[in-house]
């Protein structure tokens, strides 16, 4: 059983690493005077996947490496995480997401400044948060629900695949992933979600991943940063949480 202190520290650090990699690859592909400028969607999908890999492996010994309120809620519905721990997980994930966004901004500080001076400057919100290609709240919500089921439901079932898990000590609390190798599988799963399901909305599939950096975007002194699009902000929060609950209920029905 993880202590409250370990949960907070693990989720803050792990989520910060996740967002540093994720927002970092979005900045690399978007901003002028970046060597990865215009590298494209495949680079973004793999950048986020590697962010999950680095963040989850870092946090797993301390907190189980949820890094995502949807994962935490889905695990709680399925009986794997105590409901009393859920608010602590989500608070830590929000703090970590904000820290990671600030670190990504600091790393690309010169590029953010140069981007604002370009006549064809790209909006910066997409570096921090998601936005739909077609703005239709119902369709966008459904997309986020389905994409999150594509993450959380397989993740819940990974723990049941004892034959493919390695490195777990008998009786050890292995967290939501079941074993160390499953962290790698989840990272690859996130890459697949990005490539297959991410086109309509940018696949938030994580309320902290979207809301924490969106708050940072609103507060940071980014030149010509534009709107933080608060009218859309509820979709990447509500959709993943609905998808998480549905995933947990399906798991309970199956077992």
Phi and psi in degrees as a GROMACS rama.xvg file:
@    title "Ramachandran Plot"
@    xaxis  label "Phi"
@    yaxis  label "Psi"
@TYPE xy
-81.3448  139.769  UNK-2
-76.6269  161.079  UNK-3
-60.6471  -40.9576  UNK-4
-64.3912  -42.8012  UNK-5
-65.0559  -40.6898  UNK-6
-58.5395  -47.5949  UNK-7
-64.547  -48.7898  UNK-8
-63.6184  -45.822  UNK-9
-62.2414  -45.2365  UNK-10
-71.404  -34.6235  UNK-11
-63.663  -50.6714  UNK-12
-65.4502  -47.8853  UNK-13
-63.0503  -43.3438  UNK-14
-69.756  -35.0121  UNK-15
-62.071  -41.475  UNK-16
-65.0304  -44.1123  UNK-17
-54.6509  -50.3709  UNK-18
-71.5282  -34.5158  UNK-19
-58.4268  -46.8056  UNK-20
-66.7794  -45.7585  UNK-21
-68.2153  -53.3525  UNK-22
-64.7706  -31.4535  UNK-23
-63.5543  -44.3954  UNK-24
-69.7266  -34.4074  UNK-25
-64.3441  -40.1106  UNK-26
-65.8535  -41.1441  UNK-27
-60.9083  -38.7905  UNK-28
-81.2224  -26.7215  UNK-29
-94.2152  -43.1065  UNK-30
-81.089  146.142  UNK-31
-65.8935  153.344  UNK-32
63.2645  28.2233  UNK-33
-107.336  137.337  UNK-34
-66.5717  -16.8053  UNK-35
-102.291  13.6771  UNK-36
-51.2157  128.375  UNK-37
66.1281  26.0292  UNK-38
-67.4846  -24.5256  UNK-39
101.042  -179.328  UNK-40
-67.9766  -35.2004  UNK-41
-62.6171  -41.8558  UNK-42
-61.6987  -40.6714  UNK-43
-64.3685  -44.4807  UNK-44
-61.2042  -43.6451  UNK-45
-72.4535  -34.4169  UNK-46
-60.8311  -44.7086  UNK-47
-66.2627  -38.708  UNK-48
-62.2978  -43.3851  UNK-49
-67.4646  -30.6373  UNK-50
-63.2214  -41.9848  UNK-51
-61.7135  -43.818  UNK-52
-59.972  -50.4868  UNK-53
-66.5048  -45.1194  UNK-54
-67.9147  -42.9045  UNK-55
-69.8037  -42.3945  UNK-56
-63.1924  -35.6129  UNK-57
-68.5231  -43.3608  UNK-58
-84.2919  -23.4629  UNK-59
-53.2115  -43.7609  UNK-60
-65.0286  -24.7436  UNK-61
-93.372  -43.3061  UNK-62
-129.936  -6.13085  UNK-63
94.1134  -13.5797  UNK-64
69.6731  47.4553  UNK-65
-68.5288  -54.7431  UNK-66
62.2892  11.3511  UNK-67
-160.224  119.349  UNK-68
-56.1654  -30.8651  UNK-69
-65.88  -40.4464  UNK-70
-64.0924  -43.3063  UNK-71
-62.9151  -46.8527  UNK-72
-66.7838  -43.5682  UNK-73
-59.9841  -42.1119  UNK-74
-65.3663  -37.9703  UNK-75
-66.4282  -43.2743  UNK-76
-61.3306  -38.2505  UNK-77
-78.9527  -6.01405  UNK-78
92.0302  10.2945  UNK-79
-93.728  -18.01  UNK-80
-129.239  135.845  UNK-81
-66.6059  134.341  UNK-82
-60.1002  -30.883  UNK-83
-65.2543  -21.2561  UNK-84
-89.7206  -13.9398  UNK-85
-59.5869  -47.9633  UNK-86
-59.5088  -36.7109  UNK-87
-65.5557  -44.6758  UNK-88
-57.2094  -48.2911  UNK-89
-67.1143  -40.6044  UNK-90
-59.2789  -46.8472  UNK-91
-64.0316  -39.4399  UNK-92
-64.3986  -39.5549  UNK-93
-65.0532  -43.745  UNK-94
-62.7334  -46.2229  UNK-95
-62.1141  -40.434  UNK-96
-62.8437  -41.1693  UNK-97
-64.9407  -42.497  UNK-98
-62.7331  -45.0482  UNK-99
-60.5678  -38.6746  UNK-100
-65.8186  -40.6823  UNK-101
-64.4962  -41.0624  UNK-102
-63.1815  -41.0795  UNK-103
-63.9218  -40.7679  UNK-104
-62.4578  -43.62  UNK-105
-64.3998  -39.8534  UNK-106
-63.6952  -38.9406  UNK-107
-103.316  26.241  UNK-108
-55.0841  -48.063  UNK-109
-64.5912  -36.2247  UNK-110
-69.8928  -36.3556  UNK-111
-61.6842  -42.5156  UNK-112
-65.5773  -43.4435  UNK-113
-67.7841  -35.0918  UNK-114
-60.406  -38.9341  UNK-115
-66.5386  -20.7223  UNK-116
-88.537  -8.09947  UNK-117
-82.1032  142.036  UNK-118
-66.6505  -31.6827  UNK-119
-107.538  41.1974  UNK-120
-60.9398  137.703  UNK-121
-82.3485  144.665  UNK-122
-59.7411  147.667  UNK-123
-96.846  -12.899  UNK-124
-60.1333  -36.2944  UNK-125
-63.4431  -17.6836  UNK-126
-71.6246  -33.0313  UNK-127
-98.4926  -40.016  UNK-128
-138.283  174.543  UNK-129
-95.142  162.083  UNK-130
-153.524  146.469  UNK-131
-80.4693  151.525  UNK-132
-74.0238  -37.854  UNK-133
-120.121  119.644  UNK-134
-83.6151  99.0712  UNK-135
-140.659  100.389  UNK-136
-53.2181  -41.2532  UNK-137
-66.7699  -49.1098  UNK-138
-62.6639  -41.034  UNK-139
-64.056  -40.203  UNK-140
-64.4154  -44.682  UNK-141
-60.701  -41.1183  UNK-142
-58.4165  -47.3047  UNK-143
-67.431  -35.6931  UNK-144
-62.5916  -50.166  UNK-145
-64.9737  -44.7384  UNK-146
-62.7907  -36.5334  UNK-147
-70.7132  -37.0367  UNK-148
-59.1899  -37.7759  UNK-149
-63.5967  -20.9352  UNK-150
-92.9868  -55.552  UNK-151
-73.449  -40.6404  UNK-152
-63.8485  -49.5487  UNK-153
-59.5492  -37.7103  UNK-154
-61.3739  -41.6308  UNK-155
-63.8813  -36.5367  UNK-156
-78.9317  -22.2077  UNK-157
-55.7719  -37.6909  UNK-158
-64.605  -18.3211  UNK-159
-88.6854  -11.7348  UNK-160
-87.3629  72.5621  UNK-161
-62.7916  -29.9621  UNK-162
-68.3888  -24.9782  UNK-163
-101.779  -4.03728  UNK-164
-87.655  139.563  UNK-165
-131.469  157.892  UNK-166
83.719  5.64679  UNK-167
-90.9026  128.95  UNK-168
-77.3739  130.866  UNK-169
-54.7373  130.273  UNK-170
84.2926  -6.17373  UNK-171
-74.9582  143.882  UNK-172
-77.8667  102.983  UNK-173
-90.6211  2.89929  UNK-174
74.6796  -163.198  UNK-175
-71.6648  -19.0796  UNK-176
-85.4719  -22.3374  UNK-177
90.0602  -41.708  UNK-178
-163.566  167.597  UNK-179
-61.9158  -40.9509  UNK-180
-63.315  -26.542  UNK-181
-70.3594  -21.7505  UNK-182
-62.5378  -42.1367  UNK-183
-62.6136  -41.1738  UNK-184
-63.8451  -38.9237  UNK-185
-66.0433  -38.9893  UNK-186
-60.6575  -43.6988  UNK-187
-66.2231  -35.1273  UNK-188
-60.7179  -42.7106  UNK-189
-64.1459  -38.5566  UNK-190
-60.3942  -45.0484  UNK-191
-63.0233  -40.1055  UNK-192
-62.0413  -42.7124  UNK-193
-60.5416  -44.7729  UNK-194
-70.7152  -37.6147  UNK-195
-97.2076  -35.6472  UNK-196
-117.502  -3.82644  UNK-197
-85.8639  -9.98833  UNK-198
-60.8661  -42.8584  UNK-199
-68.7838  -41.3203  UNK-200
-126.578  -4.66317  UNK-201
87.4333  8.98203  UNK-202
43.9533  71.3034  UNK-203
-60.2724  -55.2274  UNK-204
44.169  20.422  UNK-205
-164.578  105.358  UNK-206
-58.7151  -38.5281  UNK-207
-68.4258  -37.2252  UNK-208
-59.9071  -32.5957  UNK-209
-92.4798  -48.0037  UNK-210
-72.8211  -42.554  UNK-211
-59.3273  -54.149  UNK-212
-64.6622  -29.3601  UNK-213
-64.8444  -40.8149  UNK-214
-61.6678  -42.365  UNK-215
-63.7902  -42.7349  UNK-216
-58.2905  -40.3048  UNK-217
-65.9094  -30.1865  UNK-218
-95.8491  -28.5817  UNK-219
-70.3153  148.155  UNK-220
-83.4767  64.0524  UNK-221
-87.5671  123.727  UNK-222
-62.0063  135.527  UNK-223
49.4636  44.387  UNK-224
-77.369  -20.6686  UNK-225
78.714  -166.253  UNK-226
-76.1445  150.923  UNK-227
-92.0168  1.94344  UNK-228
55.078  56.086  UNK-229
-68.6875  -19.7286  UNK-230
-64.8721  -25.8829  UNK-231
-96.0597  -13.0755  UNK-232
-60.8389  -23.4505  UNK-233
-72.6005  -26.4656  UNK-234
-64.8577  -50.2934  UNK-235
-74.2587  0.805944  UNK-236
-97.9255  -52.3477  UNK-237
-68.0283  -44.3225  UNK-238
-57.9068  -52.6261  UNK-239
-62.2645  -35.6498  UNK-240
-68.0444  -39.8454  UNK-241
-63.2567  -45.6418  UNK-242
-60.7841  -35.9806  UNK-243
-66.199  -44.3758  UNK-244
-62.9632  -44.5155  UNK-245
-62.149  -39.7693  UNK-246
-62.9699  -44.1576  UNK-247
-62.6713  -38.8906  UNK-248
-67.5117  -39.362  UNK-249
-63.3265  -42.1429  UNK-250
-60.2744  -45.5072  UNK-251
-62.0191  -40.0831  UNK-252
-65.9332  -34.7712  UNK-253
-74.5556  -31.2569  UNK-254
